[in-house]
Amino acid sequence: MLEKNIGEVIAEAREKKGLSQRQLAKLAKINNSELSKIESGIRKDPSPKILRKISNIIDVNYSDLMYMIGLGLEVTQLNYFVKSHYASLNLEQLDTAEINVLGSIENSESIVSTCKKELEKDDLPEEQKELLIHTIEDHTYQINSSKEIIKLIQSLKVKGRNKNAKK
């Protein structure tokens, strides 16, 4: 069976939410004809800004939509290429990768924390609030993906040590 294209994913999620195209377009503050083109497959690479607006309403992960149009890395279910990359590393390289990914998690968690504190301010313009929320969503996704990578790295390190112990 063929994978669904981005338009099919959006249409299916929209229908699941019980929304018409017009309703979703209105809620996302986008042109109805643009949404129609996306869902029908005429527009195969919608703008990231439009995908962000749509994803929030239909509860589809923004990063997954970006991946579908070739602008992101899908690691929620670690893809074959990510797994292959880490599987090709030796133990020393895995140690270095683990340190780097843990640093990335720590950095992203710090950014999320800072953004959440900023969101608590009462005098923020709506545009800044929206940007902070998007930053929190993006970094939270990155944290979760990085945690999956850490699990993979640790598993590969155990396998590597066991393999070395048998020699």
C-alpha positions, 0 to 999 in steps of 0.5 A, spaced: 500 500 500 502 506 498 504 512 503 499 517 504 500 524 501 500 530 505 493 532 502 490 526 504 493 526 511 490 533 512 483 531 509 483 525 514 485 529 520 480 534 518 474 529 517 476 526 524 475 532 527 468 533 524 470 539 520 469 542 513 474 545 509 471 551 509 471 551 517 478 549 517 480 554 513 477 559 517 480 557 524 487 556 521 486 563 517 488 561 511 484 561 504 479 556 503 482 555 495 489 554 498 486 548 503 483 545 497 489 545 493 493 542 498 488 536 500 487 535 493 494 534 491 495 540 487 499 543 492 504 538 494 509 543 498 505 548 502 508 553 506 511 551 513 507 557 516 500 554 513 502 547 515 503 550 522 496 553 522 493 547 520 497 542 524 495 546 531 487 545 529 487 538 526 492 535 532 497 532 527 504 533 529 507 539 525 514 536 524 511 530 521 508 534 516 514 538 515 517 531 514 512 529 509 514 535 504 521 534 505 523 539 510 524 535 516 527 529 519 522 524 522 524 521 528 518 520 532 518 513 530 526 513 528 526 512 521 531 507 517 536 512 516 537 515 523 537 507 525 543 506 520 547 512 521 548 510 529 548 503 527 554 504 523 558 508 529 563 504 533 563 504 541 567 511 541 563 514 536 557 512 540 559 515 546 561 522 543 554 522 539 551 520 546 554 526 549 552 531 543 545 528 544 544 529 551 547 536 550 542 538 545 536 535 550 539 540 555 539 546 551 532 544 548 530 544 555 533 550 557 530 554 551 523 551 553 523 553 560 525 560 558 520 560 553 515 558 558 517 563 563 516 569 557 509 566 556 507 568 563 508 575 562 502 579 561 504 584 556 506 580 550 503 581 544 499 576 541 504 575 535 510 574 540 505 569 544 504 565 538 512 565 536 513 562 543 508 557 543 511 554 536 518 554 539 516 550 545 512 545 540 518 545 536 523 544 542 519 539 545 518 535 539 526 535 538 527 533 546 522 527 545 526 525 538 533 526 542 530 521 547 529 516 542 536 517 539 539 516 546 535 510 547 537 507 541 545 509 542 544 506 549 542 499 546 547 499 541 552 500 546 550 494 550 550 490 544 557 493 542 560 491 549 557 484 549 560 483 542 566 485 544 566 481 550 565 475 546 571 476 542 
